[in-house]
Amino acid sequence: MLKSDLITLLIDKHGLPQKQAEQTIDVIFDAMTAALSRGENIEIRGLGSFHVKSYQGYHGRNPKTGKVIHVAPKRGVLFRASKNMRERLNELPVEEKGNEGEE
């Protein structure tokens, strides 16, 4: 699903004008990004939670040259699905990818 799919969903389900639907999605994503940038966690009941994880810097090695390089400390975002979401996902049949072996 893409951002444009969410916008279309808002338009179809709630009859919002295109511009208002885009602004709504943008406000939600901007608020989430700002909260995560401040190091806050986000929890959405029934969906899951987003957590900021800090990684320490370390000395790595360039696999091509073998030269030692410094990797700066960084932060990343982790998502953990809620129990409800995991249960709903496991209720659905698994779709098979491709048609290998079929003629």
C-alpha positions in Angstrom: 0.0 0.0 0.0 1.3 3.4 -0.9 0.6 6.9 0.5 -1.6 7.6 -2.5 -3.7 4.4 -1.7 -4.4 5.8 1.8 -5.4 9.1 0.2 -7.7 7.3 -2.2 -9.2 5.3 0.7 -10.0 8.5 2.6 -11.7 10.0 -0.5 -13.7 6.9 -1.2 -14.8 6.0 2.4 -15.3 9.5 3.8 -16.0 11.6 0.7 -13.1 14.0 1.5 -11.9 16.3 -1.2 -8.5 15.2 -2.7 -6.6 18.2 -1.1 -8.1 17.6 2.3 -7.3 13.9 2.2 -3.7 14.6 1.2 -3.4 17.2 4.0 -4.8 14.7 6.6 -2.3 12.0 5.7 0.5 14.6 5.6 -0.4 15.8 9.1 -0.5 12.3 10.5 2.9 11.3 9.0 4.5 14.7 9.9 3.3 14.2 13.6 4.7 10.7 13.7 8.0 11.7 12.2 8.4 14.6 14.6 7.6 12.4 17.6 10.1 9.8 16.5 12.7 12.5 15.9 12.3 13.6 19.5 12.9 10.0 20.6 9.3 9.4 21.6 7.6 6.0 21.0 4.3 5.8 19.1 1.7 3.2 20.0 -1.4 2.7 17.9 -3.8 0.3 19.5 -4.7 -2.6 17.2 -1.8 -1.9 14.8 1.5 -1.8 16.8 4.2 0.4 18.1 7.1 2.3 16.7 10.3 2.6 18.9 13.4 4.6 18.3 16.6 2.5 18.8 20.0 4.1 19.2 23.0 2.3 17.8 26.5 3.1 19.0 29.3 4.0 16.6 31.9 1.4 15.8 34.9 0.7 13.7 34.0 -1.3 10.6 35.9 -2.5 7.6 35.4 -1.7 4.0 35.0 -5.2 2.4 36.4 -4.1 -0.9 39.6 -2.4 0.3 39.9 -3.9 3.8 40.4 -0.3 5.1 39.1 0.4 8.7 36.4 3.0 8.7 34.5 4.7 11.5 30.7 4.2 11.5 29.0 7.0 13.3 26.3 6.5 15.9 22.8 6.5 14.5 19.2 5.9 15.3 16.7 3.7 13.6 13.0 2.9 13.9 11.6 -0.5 14.9 8.0 -1.5 14.4 6.4 -4.2 16.5 2.9 -5.4 15.5 0.3 -5.6 18.2 -1.2 -9.0 19.3 -4.4 -8.1 17.5 -2.6 -7.4 14.3 -0.5 -10.6 14.5 -3.7 -12.6 15.1 -5.5 -11.0 12.1 -2.5 -11.6 9.8 -2.4 -15.3 10.8 -6.1 -15.7 10.1 -5.6 -14.9 6.4 -4.5 -17.6 3.9 -0.9 -17.2 2.7 -0.9 -16.1 -1.0 1.5 -18.1 -3.2 3.9 -16.0 -5.2 4.4 -16.9 -8.9 3.2 -19.9 -10.9 6.4 -22.0 -11.1 5.7 -25.5 -12.3 2.3 -24.7 -13.7 1.6 -25.1 -17.5 
